[in-house]
Amino acid sequence: MLHLADIRRDPEAAKARLSHRHFANLAAIDELIALDDQRKKLQTDHDAVLAESNSLAKEVGQLYAQGKKAEGDAAKVRSSELKQRSAELTAQQAQVSEALQTLLYTLPNLPHASVPAGRTPEDNEVVRSGGKNPSLDATAKPHWDLAATYDLIDFELGVKLAGSGFPVYKGKGARLQRALIAFFLDRATEAGYTEYLPSVLINEASGFGTGQLPDKEGQMYLVSEDKLYLAPTAEVPLTNIYRDVILEEAQLPVRMTAYTSCFRREAGSYGKDVRGLNRLHQFEKVEIVRIEHPDRSYAVLEEMVAHVESLVQALELPYRILRLCGGDMGFTSALTYDFEVWSAAQERWLEVSSVSNFETFQANRLKLRFQDNNKKKALAHTLNGSALALPRIVAALLENNQDETGIAIPAVLQPYTGFARIGG
């Protein structure tokens, strides 16, 4: 959530930065300021009413004690009127404050100065790339055909059990999933992240805390009877561990990692982008989360990018790193790097990770602060990254490593899978 004080300090600068991410409702900035002015006026009026009411409360007894019954009765009537007015002002203040908070929740984060201009994924900036795209012969198959050939994934069984987008992994396909999860978690813990196993159900406060609500409410699965949501990513429960927490500066940085199943409705997705593992309603992902001092967060962002890059390099996958343009960034992010790997049989890039700095946007919602030795409090910066999301990694591994007799497993995964090949 943005800071109202920052918006008031320079509303035109806030509008300019929101324009950079092509946010349409710039009038919301003026509306916020008007609501805040109204809130302040109501507070001033309320303070005046309370001051007069307190003064009258002292006078009433004195007037009666002095035998001034008429004046005392008038003061009592006025005191009753002031109580009624106080209640009215309190109600109005609550209404305006709620409208102000609701409007603040609709505003996305302000983009960092390095975010490229642009509206669509085609406007994203390629930062660097690595690896070599494999050359496959004409008989090469996409991963969904390979999965059927080697009995790795049953998409139709998933439809029977839950619906489209819920594949069932079998045999070496399931073992490959487990191997990737263990490999990613081991690499994260070696890098200093503490492993968690959080709930995949989150409450409404958690969704608001990290910015999934109200922005992505329609993309999350809701357990309506209990008003709980299926977590779209481990970022949500992990970051909310520190909701309403004041850390000592010496406790920073906080490094967390977790594997969870992730659930997304993906409403409106269709066509080639949803074939096979390309876009699912349930998938597995290892996440890394950092809580950092504001002075270090952008250096840490680069560290996290390097960590994810080391994973795709270890898996020997061709990749590229993109700095997202303003129009393609997520609601909560100030700066995001996306990782894509090359899918040889589909001949297209597949997104496998986003690594983002949210600055104080999430921390302001979470009331996540730290204090220095002088007990001065400030909002922390939060960051997170996929390290990594499994479905498209699996798709690229199967497609890129196929030959006429089977599929080779990268050397780094073989201690985890227990096999070097799928097939012959």
C-alpha positions as CSV (number, residue, x, y, z in Angstrom):
1,M,0.0,0.0,0.0
2,L,1.3,3.4,-0.9
3,H,2.0,6.1,1.8
4,L,-0.6,8.8,1.9
5,A,2.0,11.2,3.2
6,D,4.2,10.6,0.2
7,I,1.3,11.1,-2.2
8,R,0.4,14.4,-0.5
9,R,4.0,15.6,-0.6
10,D,4.1,15.4,-4.4
11,P,0.9,14.2,-6.0
12,E,2.0,15.0,-9.5
13,A,5.1,12.9,-9.1
14,A,2.9,10.0,-7.9
15,K,0.7,10.5,-11.0
16,A,3.7,10.5,-13.3
17,R,5.0,7.2,-11.8
18,L,1.6,5.6,-12.0
19,S,1.4,6.7,-15.6
20,H,4.6,4.9,-16.2
21,R,2.8,1.6,-15.4
22,H,-0.2,2.8,-17.5
23,F,-2.6,3.0,-14.5
24,A,-5.8,4.4,-15.8
25,N,-7.4,6.0,-12.7
26,L,-5.0,8.9,-12.0
27,A,-8.0,10.9,-10.7
28,A,-7.8,8.6,-7.6
29,I,-4.8,10.7,-6.4
30,D,-6.9,13.9,-6.3
31,E,-9.8,11.9,-4.7
32,L,-7.4,10.6,-2.0
33,I,-6.2,14.1,-1.2
34,A,-9.8,15.4,-1.1
35,L,-10.9,12.5,1.3
36,D,-7.9,13.2,3.5
37,D,-8.7,16.9,3.7
38,Q,-12.3,15.9,4.6
39,R,-11.0,13.5,7.2
40,K,-8.8,16.2,8.8
41,K,-11.6,18.7,8.8
42,L,-13.9,16.2,10.5
43,Q,-11.2,15.6,13.1
44,T,-10.7,19.3,13.7
45,D,-14.5,19.7,14.1
46,H,-14.6,16.7,16.4
47,D,-11.8,18.0,18.6
48,A,-13.7,21.3,18.9
49,V,-16.9,19.6,20.0
50,L,-15.0,17.5,22.5
51,A,-13.3,20.5,23.9
52,E,-16.6,22.4,24.3
53,S,-18.2,19.3,25.8
54,N,-15.5,18.8,28.4
55,S,-15.7,22.5,29.3
56,L,-19.5,22.3,29.8
57,A,-19.2,19.2,31.9
58,K,-17.2,21.2,34.4
59,E,-19.6,24.3,34.2
60,V,-22.9,22.5,34.8
61,G,-22.2,21.5,38.4
62,Q,-20.8,25.0,39.2
63,L,-23.9,26.7,37.7
64,Y,-26.2,24.6,39.8
65,A,-24.1,25.1,42.9
66,Q,-24.4,28.9,42.3
67,G,-28.2,28.6,42.1
68,K,-28.2,29.4,38.4
69,K,-30.7,26.7,37.5
70,A,-31.8,28.2,34.1
71,E,-28.2,28.5,33.0
72,G,-27.4,25.0,34.3
73,D,-30.4,23.5,32.4
74,A,-29.3,25.3,29.2
75,A,-25.8,24.0,29.6
76,K,-27.2,20.4,30.0
77,V,-29.2,20.8,26.8
78,R,-26.1,22.1,25.0
79,S,-24.1,19.2,26.4
80,S,-26.6,16.7,25.1
81,E,-26.5,18.4,21.7
82,L,-22.7,18.1,21.7
83,K,-22.8,14.4,22.5
84,Q,-25.1,13.9,19.5
85,R,-22.9,15.9,17.3
86,S,-19.8,14.0,18.5
87,A,-21.5,10.7,17.6
88,E,-22.4,12.1,14.1
89,L,-18.8,13.2,13.5
90,T,-17.4,9.9,14.7
91,A,-19.6,8.1,12.3
92,Q,-18.6,10.4,9.4
93,Q,-14.9,10.0,10.3
94,A,-15.3,6.3,10.2
95,Q,-17.0,6.4,6.8
96,V,-14.4,8.7,5.3
97,S,-11.5,6.8,6.7
98,E,-12.9,3.5,5.3
99,A,-13.4,5.2,1.8
100,L,-9.8,6.5,2.0
101,Q,-8.4,3.1,3.0
102,T,-10.4,1.3,0.3
103,L,-9.2,3.7,-2.4
104,L,-5.6,3.3,-1.2
105,Y,-6.0,-0.5,-1.6
106,T,-6.8,0.0,-5.3
107,L,-3.5,1.8,-6.1
108,P,-0.6,-0.3,-7.4
109,N,3.0,0.2,-6.3
110,L,5.0,3.0,-7.8
111,P,7.6,1.7,-10.3
112,H,11.3,2.0,-9.7
113,A,13.2,4.5,-11.8
114,S,14.9,1.7,-13.8
115,V,11.6,0.1,-14.9
116,P,11.3,0.4,-18.8
117,A,8.5,2.3,-20.4
118,G,6.0,0.1,-22.2
119,R,2.6,-1.6,-22.0
120,T,3.1,-5.3,-23.1
121,P,5.5,-8.2,-22.7
122,E,7.0,-7.3,-26.0
123,D,8.3,-4.1,-24.3
124,N,10.2,-5.9,-21.6
125,E,14.0,-5.4,-21.6
126,V,16.3,-8.4,-22.0
127,V,19.0,-8.0,-19.4
128,R,21.0,-11.1,-20.3
129,S,20.8,-14.6,-21.5
130,G,22.7,-17.8,-21.2
131,G,22.9,-21.4,-22.5
132,K,22.5,-22.7,-26.0
133,N,19.2,-23.6,-27.6
134,P,19.3,-27.3,-28.5
135,S,18.7,-28.4,-32.1
136,L,16.0,-31.1,-32.3
137,D,15.2,-33.2,-35.4
138,A,11.8,-33.3,-37.1
139,T,10.6,-36.1,-34.9
140,A,10.9,-34.2,-31.6
141,K,7.8,-34.1,-29.5
142,P,6.3,-31.5,-27.2
143,H,6.3,-32.4,-23.5
144,W,2.6,-33.5,-23.4
145,D,3.4,-36.1,-26.0
146,L,6.6,-37.2,-24.3
147,A,4.6,-37.4,-21.0
148,A,2.2,-39.8,-22.7
149,T,4.9,-41.8,-24.4
150,Y,6.9,-42.5,-21.2
151,D,3.8,-42.5,-18.9
152,L,5.0,-39.6,-16.8
153,I,1.9,-37.4,-16.6
154,D,-1.8,-38.2,-17.0
155,F,-3.7,-35.1,-18.0
156,E,-7.0,-36.9,-18.6
157,L,-6.9,-38.5,-15.2
158,G,-6.5,-35.0,-13.8
159,V,-9.6,-33.9,-15.6
160,K,-11.5,-36.9,-14.1
161,L,-10.4,-36.1,-10.6
162,A,-10.6,-32.3,-10.5
163,G,-10.8,-30.8,-14.0
164,S,-8.6,-29.3,-16.6
165,G,-5.3,-27.9,-15.3
166,F,-4.8,-30.5,-12.5
167,P,-2.4,-33.1,-14.0
168,V,-1.5,-36.3,-12.2
169,Y,2.2,-37.1,-12.2
170,K,3.1,-40.8,-12.3
171,G,6.2,-43.0,-11.9
172,K,9.4,-41.2,-13.0
173,G,7.3,-38.1,-13.7
174,A,6.4,-37.9,-10.0
175,R,9.9,-38.7,-9.0
176,L,11.2,-35.9,-11.2
177,Q,8.8,-33.5,-9.4
178,R,10.1,-34.6,-6.0
179,A,13.7,-34.4,-7.2
180,L,13.3,-30.8,-8.4
181,I,11.6,-29.7,-5.2
182,A,14.4,-31.2,-3.1
183,F,17.1,-29.7,-5.3
184,F,15.6,-26.2,-5.2
185,L,15.1,-26.4,-1.4
186,D,18.7,-27.7,-0.8
187,R,20.1,-24.8,-2.9
188,A,18.0,-22.3,-1.0
189,T,19.0,-23.6,2.5
190,E,22.7,-23.6,1.3
191,A,22.2,-19.9,0.4
192,G,21.1,-19.1,4.0
193,Y,17.3,-19.4,3.7
194,T,15.4,-21.0,6.5
195,E,13.0,-23.7,5.3
196,Y,9.3,-23.5,6.2
197,L,6.3,-25.7,5.5
198,P,3.4,-23.3,5.7
199,S,-0.3,-23.7,5.3
200,V,-1.7,-23.6,1.8
201,L,-4.9,-22.0,3.1
202,I,-4.8,-18.3,3.9
203,N,-7.2,-16.0,5.6
204,E,-8.4,-12.7,4.2
205,A,-5.9,-10.6,6.2
206,S,-3.0,-12.5,4.7
207,G,-4.3,-11.9,1.2
208,F,-4.6,-8.2,1.9
209,G,-1.2,-8.1,3.6
210,T,0.8,-9.2,0.5
211,G,-1.5,-7.5,-2.1
212,Q,-3.4,-10.5,-3.6
213,L,-6.6,-8.9,-2.3
214,P,-8.4,-7.0,-3.6
215,D,-6.3,-7.1,-6.9
216,K,-6.5,-10.8,-7.6
217,E,-9.6,-11.9,-5.8
218,G,-11.1,-13.4,-8.9
219,Q,-8.0,-15.5,-9.6
220,M,-7.9,-17.2,-6.2
221,Y,-9.9,-20.3,-5.1
222,L,-12.2,-19.4,-2.2
223,V,-13.4,-21.8,0.5
224,S,-16.5,-19.8,1.0
225,E,-17.9,-21.4,4.2
226,D,-14.7,-20.6,6.1
227,K,-13.7,-17.5,4.1
228,L,-10.3,-19.0,3.4
229,Y,-8.4,-18.9,0.2
230,L,-6.0,-21.4,-1.4
231,A,-2.6,-19.7,-1.5
232,P,-1.5,-18.7,-5.0
233,T,2.1,-18.8,-3.9
234,A,4.2,-19.5,-0.7
235,E,5.0,-15.8,-0.7
236,V,1.7,-15.1,1.0
237,P,1.9,-17.3,4.1
238,L,5.7,-16.8,4.4
239,T,5.6,-13.0,4.3
240,N,2.5,-12.9,6.6
241,I,4.5,-14.6,9.3
242,Y,5.8,-11.1,10.1
243,R,2.5,-9.3,9.8
244,D,2.1,-6.9,12.8
245,V,5.7,-7.6,13.9
246,I,8.4,-5.1,14.9
247,L,11.9,-6.5,14.3
248,E,15.1,-5.3,15.8
249,E,17.5,-4.0,13.1
250,A,20.0,-6.7,14.1
251,Q,17.4,-9.4,13.1
252,L,17.6,-8.3,9.5
253,P,17.9,-9.8,7.0
254,V,15.1,-12.4,7.3
255,R,15.5,-15.2,4.7
256,M,12.7,-17.8,4.2
257,T,12.0,-20.5,1.7
258,A,9.2,-23.0,1.3
259,Y,7.8,-25.5,-1.1
260,T,4.0,-25.5,-1.5
261,S,1.4,-26.4,-4.0
262,C,0.0,-23.2,-5.6
263,F,-3.5,-22.7,-6.8
264,R,-4.7,-20.2,-9.4
265,R,-8.0,-20.1,-11.3
266,E,-6.3,-18.6,-14.4
267,A,-9.7,-17.3,-15.6
268,G,-9.6,-16.2,-19.2
269,S,-6.6,-18.4,-20.2
270,Y,-7.0,-20.3,-23.5
271,G,-5.2,-21.6,-26.6
272,K,-1.7,-22.8,-26.9
273,D,-0.6,-21.1,-23.7
274,V,-2.6,-23.6,-21.6
275,R,-1.5,-26.8,-23.4
276,G,0.1,-29.5,-21.3
277,L,2.1,-27.9,-18.4
278,N,2.1,-24.4,-19.8
279,R,-0.6,-23.1,-17.5
280,L,-2.1,-25.0,-14.6
281,H,-4.6,-24.4,-11.8
282,Q,-2.4,-26.4,-9.4
283,F,1.3,-26.5,-9.5
284,E,4.4,-27.0,-7.3
285,K,6.8,-24.1,-6.6
286,V,9.7,-23.3,-4.3
287,E,9.7,-19.7,-3.2
288,I,12.4,-17.5,-1.6
289,V,11.4,-14.5,0.5
290,R,13.5,-11.7,2.0
291,I,12.8,-9.0,4.6
292,E,15.4,-6.4,4.3
293,H,16.7,-3.0,5.4
294,P,15.6,-0.4,2.8
295,D,19.2,0.6,2.2
296,R,20.1,-3.0,1.0
297,S,17.0,-4.2,-0.8
298,Y,18.1,-3.4,-4.4
299,A,21.5,-5.1,-3.9
300,V,19.6,-8.0,-2.4
301,L,17.3,-8.1,-5.4
302,E,20.4,-8.7,-7.6
303,E,21.6,-11.4,-5.2
304,M,18.2,-13.2,-5.6
305,V,18.4,-12.9,-9.4
306,A,21.8,-14.5,-9.3
307,H,20.5,-17.3,-7.1
308,V,17.7,-18.1,-9.6
309,E,20.1,-17.8,-12.5
310,S,22.4,-20.4,-10.8
311,L,19.5,-22.8,-10.7
312,V,18.6,-22.7,-14.4
313,Q,22.3,-22.8,-15.2
314,A,22.7,-26.0,-13.1
315,L,19.8,-27.5,-15.0
316,E,21.6,-26.7,-18.2
317,L,18.6,-24.8,-19.6
318,P,18.8,-22.0,-22.1
319,Y,17.4,-18.9,-20.4
320,R,17.0,-15.2,-20.6
321,I,16.3,-12.6,-17.9
322,L,13.9,-9.8,-18.5
323,R,13.3,-6.5,-16.7
324,L,9.6,-6.0,-16.9
325,C,8.2,-2.8,-18.3
326,G,5.7,-0.7,-16.4
327,G,2.6,-2.1,-18.1
328,D,3.6,-5.7,-17.5
329,M,4.5,-5.6,-13.8
330,G,2.5,-7.0,-11.1
331,F,0.3,-4.8,-8.8
332,T,2.6,-4.9,-5.8
333,S,6.0,-4.8,-7.4
334,A,8.4,-1.8,-7.7
335,L,10.8,-3.8,-9.9
336,T,10.5,-7.3,-11.3
337,Y,12.9,-9.6,-13.2
338,D,11.3,-12.5,-15.1
339,F,13.2,-15.6,-16.0
340,E,12.3,-17.5,-19.2
341,V,13.6,-20.9,-20.4
342,W,13.6,-22.0,-24.0
343,S,11.1,-24.8,-24.9
344,A,12.8,-26.5,-27.9
345,A,9.8,-28.5,-29.2
346,Q,7.4,-25.6,-28.8
347,E,10.0,-23.1,-30.0
348,R,9.0,-20.5,-27.5
349,W,10.1,-19.0,-24.3
350,L,8.4,-20.1,-21.1
351,E,8.3,-18.0,-17.9
352,V,9.6,-19.9,-14.9
353,S,10.3,-17.3,-12.3
354,S,9.6,-13.7,-11.2
355,V,11.9,-12.0,-8.7
356,S,10.6,-8.7,-7.3
357,N,11.3,-5.9,-4.9
358,F,8.1,-4.6,-3.3
359,E,9.9,-1.9,-1.3
360,T,7.5,-0.8,1.5
361,F,4.3,-1.6,-0.4
362,Q,3.6,-4.9,1.3
363,A,5.2,-3.9,4.6
364,N,2.9,-0.9,4.9
365,R,-0.1,-3.3,4.6
366,L,1.4,-5.8,6.9
367,K,2.6,-3.2,9.5
368,L,6.0,-4.9,9.2
369,R,8.6,-2.6,10.8
370,F,12.0,-2.7,12.3
371,Q,13.6,-0.4,14.9
372,D,17.2,0.7,15.3
373,N,19.2,1.0,18.5
374,N,17.5,4.4,19.2
375,K,14.1,2.7,19.0
376,K,13.3,4.6,15.8
377,K,10.8,2.6,13.7
378,A,10.7,2.3,10.0
379,L,9.0,0.0,7.4
380,A,11.1,-2.9,6.1
381,H,11.4,-3.8,2.4
382,T,10.0,-7.2,1.2
383,L,11.3,-9.2,-1.7
384,N,10.4,-12.6,-3.2
385,G,11.2,-14.9,-6.1
386,S,10.2,-18.2,-7.6
387,A,13.2,-20.5,-7.2
388,L,11.6,-22.2,-9.1
389,A,8.1,-23.0,-10.4
390,L,8.1,-26.6,-11.6
391,P,5.7,-27.0,-14.5
392,R,7.5,-25.2,-17.3
393,I,10.9,-26.3,-15.9
394,V,9.7,-29.9,-16.4
395,A,8.3,-29.0,-19.8
396,A,11.7,-27.6,-20.9
397,L,13.7,-30.4,-19.4
398,L,11.6,-33.1,-21.2
399,E,11.7,-31.3,-24.5
400,N,15.2,-30.1,-24.6
401,N,16.8,-33.3,-23.4
402,Q,15.0,-35.8,-25.7
403,D,16.5,-38.0,-28.3
404,E,15.3,-40.9,-30.4
405,T,15.5,-43.3,-27.4
406,G,14.5,-41.3,-24.4
407,I,15.1,-38.2,-22.2
408,A,18.4,-37.4,-20.4
409,I,18.3,-36.1,-16.9
410,P,20.7,-33.2,-16.0
411,A,23.7,-34.5,-13.9
412,V,22.8,-32.2,-11.0
413,L,19.4,-33.9,-10.6
414,Q,20.5,-37.5,-10.9
415,P,21.4,-37.9,-7.2
416,Y,17.8,-36.8,-6.5
417,T,16.0,-38.8,-9.2
418,G,18.1,-42.0,-8.8
419,F,18.1,-42.4,-12.6
420,A,20.0,-40.8,-15.5
421,R,17.4,-41.3,-18.2
422,I,13.8,-41.7,-18.9
423,G,13.3,-44.4,-21.5
424,G,16.1,-46.1,-23.3
